[in-house]
Amino acid sequence: MTTVIWITLVVLSIFFIYTLGKDFFKHRNVLEEISVIKTAIIGFVVNFFDVLGIGAFAPQTALLKFTKQTEDRLLPGTLNVANTVPVLIQALIFIQIVEVEPYTLIFMLISAATGAVIGAGVVSKLAVRKIQLTMGFALLVTAFFMLAGQLNWIQGGGEAIGLTGWKLALAIAVNFVLGALMTVGIGLYAPCMALVYALGMSPLVAFPIMMGSCAFLMPPASAKFIKEGAYNRKAAVSMAIPGAIAVLIAALIVKSLPLNTLRWVVIGVIIYTSIIMFRSAKSTASS
């Protein structure tokens, strides 16, 4: 079963790279005016720490907003497209090295992908102010889950590597919702890790589940954003390439770092960026 999942991820990788490459080449003469150096650094940094458990979407949103590298209305699509290849690489690595009960893994992957396909079709057509408000809320939700982890508010954890019965049904349902929320900029990692921990599974098992969920949902969801042209092409590609390199370095060489202080910094940045998003939405409404 693990081999089938791994092969499916390879096929998804080829499909996505072809889809993105075709769209990028088609629009190569009308690409956005951005700083490739800034976006490349952002892509490398956020994906490096993504592998180590920080998460990419929220800090990436903060950095893109701070450096003014893309429009707010394109943020959800840009985040998803830019991080798809790095996440696929993460999943390919961690599904091989961390044992998970096969049916638990496959059902959670499928539910997340289904939620994302439905969610992307809706998000890609949202107005700018709705995206700003949604992103502001998304960032607050992400900050809450990171804060809950830091302060040990979520009780649970165990040694299980799989789920059955009502726990499996609940995990499938929640992962469907998390897959849909990924398309508006709520990173799946933190809430998925909280879900796995709360249901009594080993914290280590969260890595292949959350990375695999994102790897299954992001190619089809990102393909929808690409089809709608609802993403910043130049920023996405210039973040994806160094992001993929960062994943390989973090997963295969560094493996772990003392990240407690950095998580507190990230939480603060996320809350600040959420406030900026709400202020931008207020300005959009009054203009």
N, C-alpha and C positions, 0 to 999 in steps of 0.2 A: 504493500500500500504506500509506504514511504517513497519507494522508487517511482510509482505512478505519479504521486504528487510532485516529485522532483522533476520528472520529465514534463509534466504539465506546466510547471513554472518556466522551464527552458523554452517551451513553445510560446508561452505568454510573453516572454522576454523578446523573442524574435518578432512576434506580432507587433508589440509596442514600438520597438526600435524602428521597424519598417514604417509604421503609421506616422510616428513623429518625424522621421527622416524625410518622408514623402512630403509632409505638410511644410516642414522647414525649408526644403529645397524649392518648393512651389512659391513660397513667399520670401525668398532670399533677398529680393530687391526692395522689399518694403518692411524691413525689420525695424524694431523699435530703437529709439535713441537711449541707450543705457550705458553704464560703465561695466564692461565685461570683467574687469579686474575685481570690482566690488562684489559683483554677483558670484564670481568664481570663489572668492574667499568665503562668502556667505554659504555657498553650497558645500564647500569642504568642511567648514567648522560645524555647521548644524548636523551634517550626516555623520561626522566623526563621533560626536557626542550622542547622536541618535542610537548608534550601536551599543553605547554604554549605558543606555537607559534614560537619557535626558528627554528625548523626543525632539522632532524636527519642526513640526508645523508652527507651534507657538513662537519659539525663538526666531524662526525664519521670517514669520510675519513681522515681528518687532524690528528685525534688522532691515527688511525691505522697506518698511515704513520710515524708519530712521534715515536711511540712505536715499529715500525717494526714487526707488528703482522700478516701480510699476504702479499702475492705477489701482485703486481699491476694488473696482468692479472686476478686475482680472486676477485678484489675489487667490481665490479658491482654485481656479483652474491652473494658475502658475504653480502653486504649492503642490498640487497633485501630479502635474506633468513632470516637474523638476525632480521629484523624489521617487518616481516610479522605478527607474533603473536601480538606484541605490537600494531601495527596499527589496527588489527582486533578488539582488545579490545577498542581502542579509538573510532572506528566507532560505535561499539555496544552501547557505552555510549552516545556519542554526537547525534546520530540519534534519540535517545529516548528523549533527553532533549532539543533539539533545533528544532523549527518548520521550515520545508522547504516544498515548494510546491512539491507534490509527483512526478509529471511527470518531472519536472526540475531535481530533484535528481536522478531518475532512469535512465534517458537518459544520464546524465553526467557520472554516474557510469559505464554504459555499454560501452560508448565511450572510457573511460580511460582504461577499462579492455581489450577492443579489441586492442587498440594501444599497450598495454604492451605485449600481447601475440605475436604480430607481431615483436615488438622490441626485446624481449628476445631471440627469435630464431636466430636473427642476431648477437646480442652482444656476446652471449655465444661462438661464433666461431671466434671472432676477434683476431688478433695478439696482442702481448703485447704492441708494440709501438702505435698501433691504439687506444688501450684502454687508454694508458697514455695520448695521445693527446686529446682524447675525454673527459676523466675525467678532464683534465686541463681546457678545454673549458667549461665543465659543471659547474665547480666550479666558474668560472668567471661569468657565467650567473646567478647562484644562488646569488653570491655576489651583482650583479647589482640589482636584484629584492629586496634583503634585503636593499640595499642602497636607492633604490627608495622609499621604504616604510618609512625608517628613515627620509628622506629629503622631504617627501610629494610630490614627483614628479608626482605621479599617481593621477589624479583628478577624482572624482566620488563619489560613495557611496550613500546610500539611505536607504529606509526602506523596499524595496520589498523582498519577501521571495520566489519569483519564476520568471521565464522568459517566454516570448512567442515570436512568430514570428522570425524575423531575429536575435534578441538577443539570443534566445534559440538555433537557428541553429549555430550561431557563437560560443557559449559556448560549444556545442557538438563537433564541429570541433577542437577547440583549446584544449579541454580536451583529445581528441584522440591523438593529437601530444604530449601533456604533459605525457600521459600514456606511449607512446613509449620512450620518453626521460628519464622516470624514470628508465628504464632498463640500462641506461648508467651512472647513478649516479646523474642526475639532479633531486633534490627533487621537488615534485609536489606542496608542501605546499605554498611556496612563490609566484610562478607564478599563481597558482590557486586563491590565495587570491587576487592578483592584478587583475585578470580577473573578479572575482565576484564584486570587488569594482568598477572597471571601467564600468561595465554594470549596475550600479545603485542599486545593492542589498545590504542588510544589512551586515556589516562586520561579524556579528555573524554567519550568514548563511554559511560563508566560511568554518567554522569548520566541520559540518557534510558533506558538499560537498567534501572538500579536503580529509578528513579522510575516508569517504565512498569510494571515488574514489580509493584511495590507497588500501583500504581493498578489493575492488573487483578486482583490477588489480594485486596485489602482489602475491596472492596464485597461480594463473596460471602461472604468469611470473617466480616466484621463483621455481615452479615445473619444468619448463624448464631448469633452471640453475642446479637444483638438478639432473635431468636426464642426463645432459651433464657432470656432475661432475665439473662444472665451479664455484665452491665456496669453501671457507675454512670451512670445516665441524665443526671442534672444535671451531673455533672463532665464527661462526654463532650461534651455540647452546649456547655457554657460554655468548653471548651477549643477546640472545633472552629471556632467563629465567629471569635475573635481569631486563631486559628491560620491560617485562610484569608487574613485581612488581612495577617498577617506574611509569608506566602509571596509575596504580590503585591509587598510592599515590598522584600523581599530579592531576588526574582528580577528585578524590573523597574527598581528604583531603585538599591539598594546594590550588588548583583552580586558583590562580593568584599570581604573584610576580612582583616587579618593575624590568623590564627586559631591559630597554632602554640602559643602560651602557653595559650590557652583549651582546646585539645585536651588538654594535660597536666592541667589542672584537672579536666576532664570525666572523664578516665581515673581520677584519684584518687577522685572522687565515686562513680563506677560501682563501683569495687572496694569502697569503704566500704559502699555500699548492698547489694552482694552479701553482705557479711559480716552485715549487719543481717537480710537475708532468711534466711540459714542459722540465725541465732540465733532468729528468729521461728519457723522450722520446728521447732527444738529445743524451744522453749517449748510449741508446739502439741502436740507428741508427748507431753510430760510432763504436760499438763493433762488 
